[in-house]
Amino acid sequence: MPQTPVEHGAPRVLVLAPTGRDGPASVGLLRRAGLDALVCEDLAALIAGLDQGAEAAFVAEEALHLQPIEALLAWVDRQPPWSDMPFVVLTSHRQQPTVVAARGALVASLRNVSLLERPVQAITLTSTIQAAVRARRRQYEVQAHLAEREDAARRLEELVVARTQELGAANTELREQIAERERVEESLRHAQRIEAIGQLTGGVAHDFNNLLMVISGGLDMLGRQKDPARQRRLMEGMRQAAGRGAALTRQLLAFSRRQALRAEAV
């Protein structure tokens, strides 16, 4: 069911008035008022015209009285929320209870209804139809505004999704950079520990080498010395070297107890 303004020329008004001269006379009057009035031969033609698009419908009461109008009411119910097709209904002056009840039910079913009672003046008819057309045009403006809002909401949602994806990618990259930096820092700390251990090992080896040279040299000289005093001095020097070695060993053991060593692949 198209619910868009008629693209060609003047606003289209559908006229359903099959009895007497009401139909042709109304069409001529509306056309002189600048409206594109179209005669509908029956209710099916009216519904077909509504499907094609129209700004208003002008209907004689007798065209709907005691007629199966379920298809027309179904069309009215299928309208989108923004749409409320205006119907201008030309009524008789009859006020019998059955007629009044049927008229009230018709107004309630068609919803947006203006009633004009015969006889009606030309200016009243044209002004009522023109007011209905203006109201319909405002509905089309509401439709366009809603469509713009929906389009803006869709574009905003797409932008949010794209921005969220960009932020997700940037966050992932940042986490990877942080993890890489932590790996590099850990590698650097490991290298520094290895370097420190190497320096410590070199120093300890140098100190032990010096102590061993004292002891080794003292033992060499001890065998060639006959002087007891000289032998005692050599023995004292070797004992002092052994004592320094023992002290150095104790320091190393104390250091190893403070620093837990972990076996790592190198």
Residue, then its C-alpha position, 0 to 999 in steps of 0.5 A: m500500500p503506497q503511502t507517499p504523496v502523489e508525484h504528478g501535479a495537483p493533489r489527488v482526491l478520490v470521489l465515490a458518489p455513484t448516485g445521481r449527479d453528485g459524483p460528476a458535479s463534485v469532480g468538476l467543482l474540485r477540479r476548478a479549485g485546483l485539485d486532481a479529482l478522480v471519480c471511482e465507480d465503486l468501492a473496489a475502485l476507491i480502494a484501488g485508488l487509495d493503494q495508488g496514492a491519494e491525499a483525500a477521499f470524498v465519499a457519499e454516505e449511501a455508497l457505503h450504507l448496507q455495503p460490505i466495507e470490510a476491505l475498506l476498513a482493512w485498508v484503514d487498519r493497515q496504515p502505518p503509524w504516521s498515516d491517517m487518511p482523511f475521509v470527507v463523507l457527504t451525508s443526508h439529512r435523515q436522522q432515523p436511529t438506524v441511519v444515525a447508528a450506522r453513521g456513527a459506526l462508519v465515523a469510528s471505523l474510518r477514524n479521520v472523518s469530516l461530515l458534510e450534510r446535504p445540501v452543501q454549498a460549493i465553498t464549504l465542500t472545497s474548503t473542507i476538501q482542501a483542509a483535508v489535503r493540507a492535513r494529509r500533506r502534513q502527514y507526509e511531512v511527518q513521514a519524511h521526518l521519521a524517515e530522516r530520523e531512522d536514516a540518521a539513527r541507522r548511520l549513527e549506529e553504523l558509525v558507533v559499530a565502526r568506532t567500536q571496532e576501531l577501538g577494539a582493534a586499537n585496544t588489542e594492539l595496545r595489549e600486544q604492545i604492553a605484553e611485548r614490552e613486558r617480555v623485553e623488560e623481563s629478557l633485559r632483567h634476565a640478562q642483567r642477572i646473568e651479567a651480575i652472576g658472571q661478574l660475581t663468579g669472576g670476582v670469586a674465582h679471582d679471589f680463590n685463585n689468589l688464595l690458592m696461589v698463597i697456599s700452593g706457593g707456601l707448600d712449595m716453599l715449606g718443603r725447601q725451608k729448614d728454618p723452623a721460624r720460617q716454616r712457622r711463618l709459611m704455615e701461618g700465611m697458609r692458615q690465613a689464606a685458608g681462613r679467608g677462603a672459608a670466610l668467602t665461602r660463608q659469604l657465598l652461602a649466606f648470599s645464596r640463602r637470601q637469593a632463591l635461584r631458579a633453573e632456567a633454559v639459557 
